Structure formats: C-alpha cells, structure tokens
Amino acid sequence: MLRRERAFSGFQEMGRFLGTIAEFKRNIGPRIRNEVQRITKTERKRRIKCDNCSEDRPLEAAHIRGRSRQAIIDLHLASAINQAGILDCDLDEMVQKIIADHQPIEKSFLFLCSQCHGDYDRDEKRSSPKIARAYKLSPSKFEGVLPISLVPADNDEFRRLAISKGVATIYVTYADGSMKKRLWQVSRLNAGSNVLGNLRSRPEFRQGNWQDAGIVELRVEV
C-alpha cells in the first residue's frame, strides 16, 4: 500500500511507503532501474575498452556479482521493516539511499563487451569469487578489504550505541545476491574499540575466509 502526501515527481516523492518489499519493487523498482541506467549510460560512453578482454568494443554495464540492483534494494529495505513486519520508510529518502549505494560506479559495475557480459552472466558458479579470476576480471573487484558500512556511520557514535544496547545487526550480502541477517553480541567492545577492526577479526570475516564464503559486503546497524 502506497500512501502519498503529494503527487509523484521524478525522484522527489515526499510520502511514506507502507507495504511489502514485493509491492515496493513493483511500484518503485522501475524508477530505480531507470535512474541506474541513466548513471551507467554516461559512464559507458566515456569508457573505451572492455574491463575483461581489454578489446575496443561497444560496452555494456554489468552489475558486479553480489551488487545487483535487487541485492542493493533488498539490503536497504531489510533495515526498514517495522515490528509488525511491514516495510515503513520515507519514500524519497529510501530511493536516494538505494541510488547512492550504486556509487562510486566501480563499486557496483563492470563495463564489458557483449561477449564477455554474456559469459559473465551465464556462469552458473558465479557465487565463487574464484570464478571471477578465471574470467580475468580484475581481482581488485573481488579481493582486498571486505566492504563494511556502519549505521550510524561514525565509528564513535556506533560504538557508543552498540555498547549501550549490547547488540547490533549484521546484514551479510553474498555473491549470488542473497543476504543473511545475524545478531552481533558486542560484549567485546569497549570505549577504545575500533569497530571495523573488531568485525574483521571475526573468523568468518577474516582475509581469505570471506572470499571463500562468497561474502561481498557487510552492513552493520545498531
């Protein structure tokens, strides 16, 4: 159910959305898709060579595995479910968050020629980051430091709230687009703790382990 405080105007909707995730995707999804396509169209025209084969060919924008539009939408909507199990959010704010989370462009997209794009999408084992290396796609897209976002974003504010509440929620996004939610008992945090360092020290999020598990991103909320 969509409750409007005024009529829609591009991405400037000012009402609240009350309903299911499926209803949000059905009603608002096309607007998000069009805006994402607008962003990638500009970048696609600027580039010359395929990110995979390096050939000078017409390019197509391909969502990086685990960073599909639907995965990004699901990640944000999951945090807006109220105690009654209903999606309740400021519509304009939610749309802007989802669009912003597609950027910078390199975080969410590869620019591939048609043949490489087809190979990338057809790979049935794409949940494994090792497949990306087999396709010669830049390892930096899938390796390095595990992306972790905090809500609230400030380390000190997050730590203060987490210590006060004693628990936080970790949303784990995987390379196949799925997401799992788990509770984090923050008993080890203290006034001097580095939150990101603490998270990365957990066995499942250590270097090598998160790649093997197909994890691509964490979002941690208090």
C-alpha positions as CSV (number, residue, x, y, z in Angstrom):
1,M,0.0,0.0,0.0
2,L,1.4,3.4,-1.0
3,R,0.5,6.4,1.0
4,R,1.3,9.7,-0.8
5,E,1.5,13.1,0.9
6,R,1.6,14.7,-2.6
7,A,1.9,13.5,-6.2
8,F,5.0,11.8,-7.5
9,S,7.5,14.0,-9.3
10,G,10.5,12.1,-10.6
11,F,12.6,11.0,-7.6
12,Q,11.2,13.7,-5.3
13,E,8.4,11.7,-3.7
14,M,7.7,13.0,-0.2
15,G,5.3,10.4,1.1
16,R,5.9,7.3,3.1
17,F,5.7,3.8,1.8
18,L,3.8,1.2,3.8
19,G,3.6,-2.3,2.4
20,T,5.6,-5.3,1.4
21,I,9.0,-5.5,-0.2
22,A,7.3,-7.0,-3.3
23,E,5.0,-4.1,-3.5
24,F,7.9,-1.6,-3.2
25,K,9.7,-3.4,-6.1
26,R,6.6,-3.5,-8.2
27,N,5.8,0.2,-7.7
28,I,9.1,1.9,-7.2
29,G,11.5,-0.6,-8.8
30,P,11.1,0.7,-12.4
31,R,12.0,4.3,-11.3
32,I,15.2,3.0,-9.6
33,R,16.1,0.9,-12.7
34,N,15.7,4.0,-15.0
35,E,17.9,6.1,-12.8
36,V,20.6,3.5,-12.5
37,Q,20.5,3.1,-16.3
38,R,21.0,6.8,-16.7
39,I,24.0,6.8,-14.4
40,T,25.7,3.9,-16.2
41,K,24.9,5.2,-19.7
42,T,27.1,8.3,-19.1
43,E,30.0,6.2,-17.8
44,R,29.6,3.6,-20.5
45,K,30.1,6.2,-23.2
46,R,33.2,7.6,-21.5
47,R,35.0,4.2,-21.5
48,I,36.7,2.6,-24.4
49,K,38.0,-0.9,-23.5
50,C,36.2,-3.9,-22.0
51,D,37.1,-4.4,-18.4
52,N,37.7,-8.1,-19.1
53,C,39.2,-8.7,-22.5
54,S,40.5,-5.1,-23.0
55,E,39.2,-5.0,-26.6
56,D,38.0,-1.8,-28.0
57,R,34.3,-2.7,-28.5
58,P,30.9,-1.3,-27.6
59,L,30.4,-1.7,-23.9
60,E,27.5,-2.8,-21.6
61,A,27.1,-2.2,-17.9
62,A,27.2,-5.4,-15.8
63,H,26.4,-5.4,-12.2
64,I,29.3,-6.9,-10.2
65,R,28.3,-10.2,-8.6
66,G,26.6,-9.6,-5.3
67,R,26.0,-6.0,-6.2
68,S,22.9,-6.4,-8.4
69,R,20.2,-3.8,-8.3
70,Q,17.9,-6.2,-6.5
71,A,20.5,-7.1,-3.9
72,I,21.1,-3.5,-3.1
73,I,17.4,-2.8,-2.9
74,D,16.9,-5.8,-0.5
75,L,19.8,-4.7,1.7
76,H,18.2,-1.3,2.3
77,L,14.6,-2.5,2.6
78,A,15.5,-5.1,5.2
79,S,16.5,-2.4,7.6
80,A,13.1,-0.6,7.2
81,I,10.9,-3.5,8.3
82,N,8.9,-2.5,11.4
83,Q,7.9,-4.7,14.3
84,A,4.7,-5.7,12.6
85,G,6.8,-7.0,9.6
86,I,5.7,-4.1,7.3
87,L,8.0,-2.1,5.2
88,D,7.7,1.5,6.5
89,C,10.0,4.1,5.1
90,D,10.3,7.7,3.8
91,L,10.0,7.0,0.1
92,D,12.2,9.8,-1.2
93,E,14.9,9.0,1.4
94,M,14.9,5.3,0.6
95,V,15.1,5.8,-3.2
96,Q,18.0,8.2,-2.8
97,K,19.9,5.8,-0.5
98,I,19.5,2.9,-3.0
99,I,20.7,5.1,-5.9
100,A,23.6,6.4,-3.9
101,D,24.7,2.9,-2.9
102,H,25.3,2.1,-6.6
103,Q,28.2,4.6,-6.5
104,P,31.0,5.0,-7.0
105,I,30.4,3.3,-10.3
106,E,33.4,0.9,-9.8
107,K,31.7,-0.4,-6.6
108,S,28.8,-1.9,-8.5
109,F,29.6,-2.2,-12.2
110,L,31.9,-3.7,-14.7
111,F,31.9,-2.4,-18.3
112,L,32.1,-5.4,-20.6
113,C,31.7,-6.1,-24.3
114,S,28.7,-8.1,-25.3
115,Q,30.6,-11.4,-25.4
116,C,32.2,-11.0,-22.0
117,H,29.0,-9.8,-20.5
118,G,27.2,-12.9,-21.7
119,D,30.0,-15.2,-20.4
120,Y,29.8,-13.4,-17.0
121,D,26.0,-13.7,-16.7
122,R,25.9,-17.3,-17.9
123,D,28.4,-18.6,-15.4
124,E,26.3,-20.9,-13.1
125,K,29.1,-20.9,-10.5
126,R,29.4,-17.1,-10.1
127,S,28.9,-17.3,-6.3
128,S,32.5,-18.2,-6.0
129,P,35.0,-15.2,-6.3
130,K,37.5,-17.7,-7.8
131,I,35.3,-17.7,-11.0
132,A,35.9,-14.0,-11.4
133,R,39.7,-14.6,-11.5
134,A,39.1,-17.4,-14.1
135,Y,37.4,-14.9,-16.3
136,K,40.3,-12.5,-15.9
137,L,38.2,-9.8,-14.3
138,S,40.2,-7.5,-12.1
139,P,40.9,-9.2,-8.8
140,S,40.6,-5.9,-7.1
141,K,36.9,-6.0,-7.7
142,F,36.6,-9.1,-5.5
143,E,39.6,-9.1,-3.2
144,G,41.3,-6.8,-0.8
145,V,39.3,-5.3,2.1
146,L,35.8,-6.5,2.8
147,P,33.4,-3.6,2.4
148,I,31.7,-2.8,5.7
149,S,29.2,0.0,6.3
150,L,28.0,1.1,9.7
151,V,24.7,2.6,10.7
152,P,25.2,5.2,12.1
153,A,28.4,5.7,10.0
154,D,30.5,7.4,12.6
155,N,32.7,4.8,14.5
156,D,32.4,6.6,17.8
157,E,28.7,7.0,17.7
158,F,28.1,3.4,16.5
159,R,30.3,2.1,19.3
160,R,28.5,4.2,21.9
161,L,25.1,3.0,20.8
162,A,26.3,-0.6,20.4
163,I,27.8,-0.8,23.9
164,S,24.6,0.8,25.3
165,K,22.3,-1.7,23.6
166,G,24.6,-4.7,23.8
167,V,23.7,-5.9,20.4
168,A,23.9,-4.9,16.7
169,T,22.5,-6.5,13.5
170,I,24.9,-7.7,10.7
171,Y,23.4,-8.0,7.2
172,V,25.8,-10.2,5.1
173,T,25.5,-10.0,1.3
174,Y,26.8,-12.9,-0.8
175,A,28.0,-13.0,-4.4
176,D,24.9,-14.8,-5.5
177,G,22.7,-11.8,-4.4
178,S,21.4,-13.5,-1.3
179,M,21.5,-11.8,2.1
180,K,21.6,-13.2,5.7
181,K,20.8,-11.4,8.9
182,R,22.5,-12.2,12.2
183,L,22.8,-10.7,15.6
184,W,26.1,-9.5,16.9
185,Q,26.6,-9.6,20.7
186,V,29.0,-6.7,21.2
187,S,30.4,-7.8,24.6
188,R,34.0,-7.3,23.4
189,L,33.5,-3.7,22.5
190,N,34.8,-1.0,24.9
191,A,35.3,2.8,24.8
192,G,38.5,2.4,22.8
193,S,37.5,-0.3,20.4
194,N,37.8,0.1,16.6
195,V,34.5,-1.3,15.4
196,L,35.7,-2.2,11.8
197,G,38.8,-3.8,13.2
198,N,36.7,-5.8,15.6
199,L,34.4,-7.0,12.9
200,R,37.2,-8.0,10.5
201,S,38.8,-10.0,13.3
202,R,35.8,-12.4,13.4
203,P,36.9,-15.7,11.8
204,E,34.2,-15.6,9.1
205,F,35.2,-12.1,8.0
206,R,39.0,-12.6,8.0
207,Q,41.0,-12.2,4.9
208,G,40.6,-15.3,2.7
209,N,37.7,-16.6,4.7
210,W,35.1,-14.1,3.5
211,Q,36.2,-14.6,-0.2
212,D,35.9,-18.4,0.2
213,A,32.4,-18.0,1.6
214,G,31.4,-15.7,-1.3
215,I,30.7,-12.7,1.0
216,V,30.9,-9.4,-0.8
217,E,29.6,-6.8,1.7
218,L,28.5,-6.2,5.3
219,R,26.1,-3.7,6.6
220,V,26.0,-3.4,10.4
221,E,23.3,-1.5,12.2
222,V,22.5,-0.6,15.8
